[in-house]
């Protein structure tokens, strides 16, 4: 039940008793309790009563200066700064200790104070949203901003409270034991995972290529590997935004690819049917969430991604592809500025959701001109240099056989696909070679040979 002030208005949620409990505990056992407050991200704003806020600020300042914190030292410091009367004098400080017989329940008091603070922030955010409803014309943008604001409240509520020391030792152990992939989503391709160490949280990974190179196939192969836990890896929930293909088209392609059955066949044998049935059994167990809405605005996409994260707890998001996204806020400024804004928004989304985002992008015609034989460069990223700047990783995909039809099939050159790690913010660059089996739109590690029907030789 909410409290009512003398004018009949409802007071914001707060617990004076819990706030006093935190402060009293801090005066009794300062080091442990104040350290606990810091670990749990309790701040001066967490307190509602002004005197409590002022006193907590004083306690934090003394603790961070490595000074003794007790009834006497705190009182003297407040007196010297002329703020003792503002908190209620020595009688108030003594009353805190008297009303808090033990500091053993400090953790409980802190949780109550945090819960009440969160409720006040929700009320404040909701009130702000209501005000904007009367002044803003763009309902969709307002909805996206409001959803983002509430997501941030939830994100801060569940933020990690791991101590820096613990994170350092845990990360060092992962490096020493070669387990850094535990922190990333594996691509399922040995060569790529060796260089990238998986796709890491908050990273924006751009997979770029000219049309017909197979970038959608490669992205969906990665999504499949992540969702099914290829090679015994952990299974991950994957969100896919397919702006070009419908969900049915995407599923059909994935079934053919997983089964190793060419999509162009007019007749499916019993063996083909068994393969497709087996592929369906496997893919049906995968946690892949597809949104095939066309013509999405980037703010709308971010709102949908937040819902994916909240409802399905996705570990990876795939977007196919960047040039099909729009940004209504920048559309009048030209395509280059609009693309730059979209790229920046996608990177911000990766950081906000704390997951890797794999976004596909087209390249300009430059690789097909002159003597380059289709070899792409970073400068070929279409529409904006901001894509290169925002990306943590840029993968440029090429297939030499697309431009040279005379490559020798016996040597495997006709299936060669090259993934150029052209940018890697936290690691090496270089080329990784894969096999691409066009008939089944499937990529495999280069040392794995398959027939045209996808069956291992």
C-alpha positions as CSV (number, residue, x, y, z in Angstrom):
1,X,0.0,0.0,0.0
2,X,1.3,3.4,-0.9
3,X,1.8,6.3,1.6
4,X,-0.2,9.5,1.4
5,X,1.2,12.9,2.3
6,X,-0.7,15.7,4.1
7,X,-2.1,17.1,0.8
8,X,-3.5,13.7,-0.2
9,X,-1.0,12.9,-2.8
10,X,0.7,9.5,-3.0
11,X,4.3,9.4,-1.9
12,X,6.8,7.6,-4.1
13,X,7.8,4.1,-2.9
14,X,10.5,4.0,-0.2
15,X,11.3,2.4,3.1
16,X,12.6,4.7,5.8
17,X,13.2,1.7,8.0
18,X,15.4,-0.1,5.4
19,X,17.3,3.1,4.6
20,X,18.0,3.6,8.3
21,X,19.0,-0.1,8.5
22,X,21.7,0.4,5.8
23,X,23.1,3.5,7.4
24,X,23.0,2.1,10.9
25,X,24.8,-1.1,9.7
26,X,27.4,1.0,8.0
27,X,28.1,2.9,11.3
28,X,28.4,-0.4,13.2
29,X,30.6,-2.3,10.6
30,X,31.7,0.2,8.1
31,X,34.2,-1.7,5.9
32,X,32.0,-4.8,5.2
33,X,28.7,-2.9,4.8
34,X,30.0,-0.1,2.6
35,X,31.9,-2.6,0.4
36,X,28.6,-4.6,0.1
37,X,26.8,-1.4,-0.9
38,X,29.4,-0.8,-3.7
39,X,29.2,-4.4,-4.9
40,X,25.4,-4.1,-5.1
41,X,25.7,-0.7,-6.9
42,X,23.9,1.2,-4.2
43,X,24.2,4.9,-4.7
44,X,23.1,8.1,-3.0
45,X,20.2,8.2,-5.5
46,X,19.0,4.9,-4.0
47,X,17.9,6.7,-0.9
48,X,14.7,8.7,-0.8
49,X,15.0,10.7,2.4
50,X,17.3,13.7,1.8
51,X,19.1,13.3,5.2
52,X,19.8,9.7,4.4
53,X,21.1,10.6,1.0
54,X,23.5,13.2,2.5
55,X,24.7,10.8,5.2
56,X,25.4,8.0,2.7
57,X,27.4,10.4,0.5
58,X,29.5,11.3,3.6
59,X,30.1,7.6,4.5
60,X,31.1,6.8,0.9
61,X,33.6,9.7,0.8
62,X,35.2,8.7,4.1
63,X,35.4,5.0,3.0
64,X,37.0,5.9,-0.3
65,X,39.5,8.1,1.4
66,X,40.5,5.1,3.7
67,X,39.4,7.0,6.8
68,X,37.9,5.4,9.9
69,X,34.1,5.4,9.8
70,X,32.2,5.4,13.1
71,X,29.8,7.5,15.0
72,X,32.4,9.9,16.3
73,X,34.4,10.4,13.1
74,X,31.3,10.8,10.9
75,X,29.7,13.3,13.4
76,X,32.9,15.4,13.5
77,X,33.3,15.5,9.8
78,X,29.7,16.5,9.3
79,X,30.1,19.2,12.0
80,X,33.2,20.6,10.3
81,X,31.4,20.8,6.9
82,X,28.4,22.5,8.5
83,X,26.1,19.6,7.5
84,X,25.5,18.0,10.9
85,X,22.2,19.7,11.5
86,X,21.0,18.8,8.0
87,X,21.1,15.1,8.9
88,X,19.5,15.7,12.3
89,X,22.5,16.1,14.6
90,X,24.3,13.6,16.9
91,X,20.9,12.4,18.1
92,X,20.0,11.2,14.6
93,X,23.3,9.3,14.3
94,X,22.9,7.7,17.7
95,X,19.3,6.8,16.8
96,X,20.5,4.9,13.7
97,X,22.7,2.7,15.8
98,X,20.1,2.2,18.5
99,X,17.5,1.1,15.9
100,X,19.9,-1.2,14.2
101,X,21.1,-3.7,16.9
102,X,23.2,-5.8,14.4
103,X,24.7,-5.3,10.9
104,X,24.1,-8.9,10.0
105,X,21.0,-8.1,8.1
106,X,22.6,-5.3,6.0
107,X,22.3,-7.4,2.8
108,X,18.5,-7.6,3.3
109,X,18.2,-3.8,4.0
110,X,20.2,-3.0,0.9
111,X,17.9,-5.2,-1.3
112,X,14.8,-3.4,0.0
113,X,16.3,0.0,-0.7
114,X,17.2,-1.0,-4.2
115,X,13.8,-2.4,-4.9
116,X,12.1,0.8,-3.8
117,X,14.6,2.9,-5.9
118,X,13.8,0.7,-8.9
119,X,10.0,1.3,-8.4
120,X,10.6,5.1,-8.2
121,X,12.6,5.0,-11.5
122,X,9.8,3.0,-13.2
123,X,7.3,5.6,-12.1
124,X,9.6,8.4,-13.3
125,X,10.1,6.7,-16.7
126,X,6.4,6.0,-17.1
127,X,5.6,9.6,-16.3
128,X,8.1,10.8,-18.9
129,X,6.6,8.5,-21.5
130,X,3.1,9.8,-20.7
131,X,4.4,13.4,-21.2
132,X,5.9,12.6,-24.5
133,X,2.7,11.0,-25.7
134,X,1.1,14.5,-25.7
135,X,4.0,16.2,-27.5
136,X,5.6,13.7,-29.9
137,X,4.1,12.8,-33.2
138,X,6.1,9.7,-34.1
139,X,4.5,7.0,-32.0
140,X,6.8,4.2,-33.2
141,X,10.0,6.1,-32.3
142,X,8.5,7.0,-28.9
143,X,7.6,3.3,-28.3
144,X,11.2,2.3,-29.2
145,X,12.7,4.9,-27.0
146,X,10.4,4.0,-24.1
147,X,11.1,0.3,-24.5
148,X,14.9,1.0,-24.6
149,X,14.6,3.1,-21.4
150,X,12.7,0.3,-19.6
151,X,15.2,-2.3,-20.9
152,X,18.0,-0.3,-19.4
153,X,16.3,-0.3,-16.0
154,X,16.0,-4.1,-16.2
155,X,19.6,-4.4,-17.4
156,X,21.0,-2.3,-14.6
157,X,18.9,-4.3,-12.1
158,X,20.6,-7.5,-13.2
159,X,24.0,-6.1,-13.8
160,X,27.0,-8.3,-12.8
161,X,28.3,-7.5,-9.4
162,X,31.5,-9.6,-9.9
163,X,34.5,-8.0,-8.3
164,X,37.2,-6.9,-10.6
165,X,39.7,-9.3,-9.0
166,X,37.4,-12.2,-9.6
167,X,36.9,-11.3,-13.3
168,X,40.7,-10.9,-13.8
169,X,41.4,-14.4,-12.3
170,X,38.6,-16.1,-14.2
171,X,39.6,-14.6,-17.5
172,X,43.3,-15.5,-16.9
173,X,42.2,-19.1,-16.2
174,X,40.3,-19.2,-19.5
175,X,43.2,-17.9,-21.4
176,X,45.7,-20.3,-19.8
177,X,43.4,-23.3,-20.4
178,X,42.5,-22.3,-23.9
179,X,38.8,-21.8,-23.0
180,X,38.2,-18.3,-24.3
181,X,35.6,-19.8,-26.7
182,X,33.5,-20.2,-23.5
183,X,32.9,-16.5,-23.7
184,X,32.0,-16.4,-27.3
185,X,29.5,-18.1,-29.6
186,X,31.4,-20.5,-31.9
187,X,30.9,-20.2,-35.6
188,X,31.3,-24.0,-36.0
189,X,34.1,-23.5,-38.6
190,X,37.5,-24.6,-37.2
191,X,39.5,-22.0,-39.1
192,X,37.3,-19.1,-38.2
193,X,37.0,-20.1,-34.6
194,X,40.8,-20.4,-34.4
195,X,41.3,-16.8,-35.5
196,X,38.2,-15.2,-34.0
197,X,37.8,-17.3,-30.8
198,X,34.1,-17.2,-31.4
199,X,31.7,-14.3,-31.8
200,X,31.9,-12.3,-28.6
201,X,29.4,-10.3,-26.6
202,X,28.9,-6.7,-27.6
203,X,30.7,-7.3,-30.9
204,X,29.3,-6.2,-34.3
205,X,30.5,-8.6,-36.9
206,X,30.0,-7.6,-40.5
207,X,29.9,-10.3,-43.2
208,X,30.1,-8.6,-46.6
209,X,30.2,-9.9,-50.1
210,X,29.0,-9.2,-53.7
211,X,25.6,-10.8,-54.6
212,X,25.6,-14.6,-55.2
213,X,28.7,-15.2,-53.1
214,X,26.7,-17.1,-50.4
215,X,26.7,-14.7,-47.5
216,X,23.2,-15.7,-46.4
217,X,24.2,-19.3,-46.6
218,X,27.3,-18.8,-44.5
219,X,25.4,-16.7,-41.9
220,X,22.7,-19.4,-41.6
221,X,25.3,-22.2,-41.4
222,X,26.8,-20.3,-38.5
223,X,23.3,-19.8,-36.9
224,X,22.7,-23.6,-37.3
225,X,26.0,-24.5,-35.8
226,X,25.4,-22.2,-32.8
227,X,21.8,-23.4,-32.2
228,X,22.7,-27.1,-32.5
229,X,26.0,-27.0,-30.7
230,X,28.2,-28.4,-33.4
231,X,30.9,-30.7,-32.3
232,X,29.6,-30.9,-28.7
233,X,29.6,-27.1,-28.2
234,X,27.0,-25.5,-26.0
235,X,23.7,-24.8,-27.7
236,X,22.8,-21.2,-28.2
237,X,19.5,-19.4,-28.9
238,X,19.8,-17.5,-32.1
239,X,17.6,-14.6,-33.4
240,X,17.4,-14.0,-37.1
241,X,16.1,-10.9,-38.9
242,X,15.5,-12.0,-42.5
243,X,14.6,-8.8,-44.4
244,X,14.9,-10.4,-47.8
245,X,13.6,-14.0,-47.5
246,X,10.4,-15.2,-45.8
247,X,10.7,-17.6,-42.9
248,X,9.4,-20.5,-45.1
249,X,12.1,-19.8,-47.7
250,X,14.8,-19.7,-45.0
251,X,13.6,-22.9,-43.4
252,X,13.4,-24.7,-46.8
253,X,17.0,-23.6,-47.6
254,X,18.3,-24.7,-44.2
255,X,16.6,-28.1,-44.6
256,X,18.2,-28.8,-48.0
257,X,21.5,-27.6,-46.7
258,X,21.4,-29.7,-43.5
259,X,20.1,-32.8,-45.4
260,X,22.7,-32.4,-48.2
261,X,20.0,-32.6,-50.8
262,X,20.1,-30.2,-53.9
263,X,17.1,-27.9,-54.0
264,X,16.8,-28.1,-57.7
265,X,16.0,-31.8,-57.9
266,X,12.6,-32.7,-59.5
267,X,12.4,-36.0,-57.7
268,X,13.3,-37.0,-54.2
269,X,14.3,-40.6,-53.6
270,X,13.6,-42.5,-50.4
271,X,17.1,-41.7,-49.3
272,X,16.6,-38.0,-49.9
273,X,13.3,-38.1,-48.0
274,X,15.0,-39.8,-45.0
275,X,17.8,-37.2,-45.1
276,X,15.2,-34.3,-45.1
277,X,13.2,-36.0,-42.3
278,X,16.4,-36.4,-40.2
279,X,17.4,-32.8,-40.9
280,X,13.9,-31.6,-39.8
281,X,14.2,-33.6,-36.6
282,X,17.5,-31.9,-35.8
283,X,16.5,-28.4,-36.8
284,X,13.2,-28.7,-35.1
285,X,15.0,-28.9,-31.8
286,X,17.1,-25.8,-32.5
287,X,16.3,-22.5,-30.7
288,X,16.1,-20.3,-33.8
289,X,13.7,-17.4,-33.7
290,X,13.0,-15.8,-37.1
291,X,11.5,-12.3,-37.8
292,X,10.9,-12.0,-41.5
293,X,9.3,-8.5,-41.4
294,X,10.2,-6.5,-44.5
295,X,11.3,-2.9,-44.7
296,X,12.1,-2.6,-41.0
297,X,13.2,0.7,-39.5
298,X,16.4,0.3,-37.4
299,X,14.6,1.6,-34.3
300,X,11.8,-1.0,-34.8
301,X,14.4,-3.7,-35.3
302,X,16.1,-2.8,-32.0
303,X,12.8,-2.9,-30.2
304,X,12.1,-6.4,-31.7
305,X,15.6,-7.5,-30.7
306,X,15.0,-6.4,-27.1
307,X,11.9,-8.5,-27.0
308,X,13.8,-11.5,-28.5
309,X,16.4,-11.1,-25.8
310,X,13.9,-10.7,-23.0
311,X,11.5,-13.6,-24.1
312,X,13.9,-16.0,-25.7
313,X,17.3,-14.9,-24.1
314,X,19.0,-15.1,-27.5
315,X,22.8,-15.4,-27.5
316,X,23.4,-14.2,-31.1
317,X,21.4,-12.1,-33.6
318,X,21.8,-12.4,-37.3
319,X,20.6,-9.6,-39.6
320,X,20.2,-10.2,-43.4
321,X,21.0,-7.5,-44.5
322,X,22.1,-4.0,-43.7
323,X,21.1,-2.2,-46.9
324,X,17.5,-3.4,-46.5
325,X,17.2,-1.5,-43.2
326,X,15.9,2.1,-43.0
327,X,16.3,5.0,-40.6
328,X,13.4,7.4,-40.9
329,X,15.3,9.9,-38.7
330,X,18.1,10.2,-41.3
331,X,16.4,9.3,-44.6
332,X,16.4,12.9,-45.8
333,X,20.1,13.3,-45.3
334,X,21.1,11.0,-48.0
335,X,21.8,7.2,-48.1
336,X,25.4,7.6,-46.8
337,X,24.3,9.4,-43.6
338,X,21.4,7.0,-43.2
339,X,23.6,4.0,-43.5
340,X,26.1,5.5,-41.0
341,X,23.2,6.0,-38.5
342,X,22.0,2.4,-39.1
343,X,25.5,1.0,-38.5
344,X,25.9,3.0,-35.4
345,X,22.5,1.8,-34.1
346,X,23.4,-1.8,-34.7
347,X,26.7,-1.5,-32.8
348,X,24.8,0.3,-29.9
349,X,22.3,-2.6,-29.9
350,X,25.1,-5.2,-29.6
351,X,26.4,-3.3,-26.6
352,X,23.0,-2.8,-25.1
353,X,22.0,-6.5,-25.3
354,X,25.5,-7.7,-24.5
355,X,25.4,-10.3,-27.3
356,X,27.2,-10.6,-30.7
357,X,25.4,-9.3,-33.7
358,X,26.3,-10.7,-37.1
359,X,25.0,-8.4,-39.8
360,X,25.3,-9.0,-43.6
361,X,26.3,-6.2,-45.9
362,X,26.6,-5.8,-49.7
363,X,29.8,-4.6,-51.3
364,X,30.1,-2.2,-54.2
365,X,31.0,-3.3,-57.7
366,X,34.6,-2.4,-57.3
367,X,35.8,-6.1,-56.8
368,X,34.6,-6.9,-60.3
369,X,36.4,-4.1,-62.0
370,X,39.9,-3.9,-63.3
371,X,42.3,-6.8,-62.5
372,X,41.0,-7.7,-59.0
373,X,39.2,-10.9,-60.1
374,X,36.5,-10.4,-57.5
375,X,38.9,-9.9,-54.5
376,X,37.1,-7.5,-52.1
377,X,38.6,-4.8,-49.8
378,X,37.4,-2.9,-46.8
379,X,36.9,0.2,-49.0
380,X,34.3,-1.7,-51.0
381,X,31.8,-1.7,-48.1
382,X,28.7,-0.1,-49.7
383,X,27.2,3.3,-48.9
384,X,29.3,4.3,-45.9
385,X,32.8,4.1,-44.3
386,X,31.0,4.1,-40.9
387,X,30.4,0.4,-41.3
388,X,34.1,-0.3,-41.2
389,X,34.5,2.1,-38.2
390,X,31.7,0.6,-36.1
391,X,32.4,-3.0,-36.8
392,X,34.6,-5.0,-34.4
393,X,35.1,-7.7,-37.1
394,X,34.7,-7.5,-40.9
395,X,34.6,-10.7,-42.9
396,X,34.8,-10.4,-46.7
397,X,33.6,-13.4,-48.5
398,X,34.7,-14.4,-52.0
399,X,34.5,-17.4,-54.3
400,X,37.2,-17.5,-57.0
401,X,35.2,-20.0,-59.1
402,X,32.4,-17.4,-59.6
403,X,34.7,-15.3,-61.7
404,X,36.8,-18.1,-63.1
405,X,34.7,-21.0,-64.4
406,X,37.8,-23.0,-65.5
407,X,39.1,-23.8,-62.0
408,X,40.0,-27.4,-61.6
409,X,37.3,-29.5,-59.9
410,X,39.7,-32.4,-59.3
411,X,41.9,-30.2,-57.0
412,X,38.9,-28.8,-55.2
413,X,39.5,-25.2,-56.5
414,X,35.9,-25.0,-57.8
415,X,34.5,-25.3,-54.2
416,X,37.0,-22.9,-52.7
417,X,35.6,-20.0,-50.6
418,X,37.8,-17.5,-48.9
419,X,36.8,-15.6,-45.8
420,X,39.1,-12.6,-45.5
421,X,39.2,-11.4,-41.9
422,X,39.9,-7.8,-43.0
423,X,39.3,-6.2,-39.7
424,X,39.6,-7.8,-36.2
425,X,39.6,-5.2,-33.4
426,X,40.9,-7.7,-30.8
427,X,42.9,-10.2,-32.8
428,X,44.7,-11.1,-36.0
429,X,43.6,-10.6,-39.6
430,X,44.1,-13.0,-42.4
431,X,42.3,-15.5,-44.7
432,X,40.4,-18.6,-43.8
433,X,39.6,-21.1,-46.6
434,X,36.3,-23.0,-46.7
435,X,34.5,-25.3,-49.1
436,X,31.2,-24.1,-50.6
437,X,28.9,-26.6,-52.1
438,X,26.6,-24.5,-54.2
439,X,24.1,-27.2,-55.0
440,X,23.1,-27.5,-51.3
441,X,24.2,-23.9,-50.3
442,X,26.5,-25.2,-47.6
443,X,29.9,-24.2,-46.3
444,X,32.3,-26.7,-44.7
445,X,35.8,-26.6,-43.3
446,X,38.3,-26.9,-46.1
447,X,39.6,-30.4,-45.2
448,X,36.1,-31.9,-45.4
449,X,35.3,-33.1,-48.9
450,X,31.7,-33.8,-50.0
451,X,30.0,-35.0,-53.1
452,X,27.4,-32.8,-54.9
453,X,24.6,-34.4,-52.9
454,X,26.4,-33.4,-49.6
455,X,27.3,-36.9,-48.6
456,X,30.8,-37.4,-47.2
457,X,33.2,-39.1,-49.6
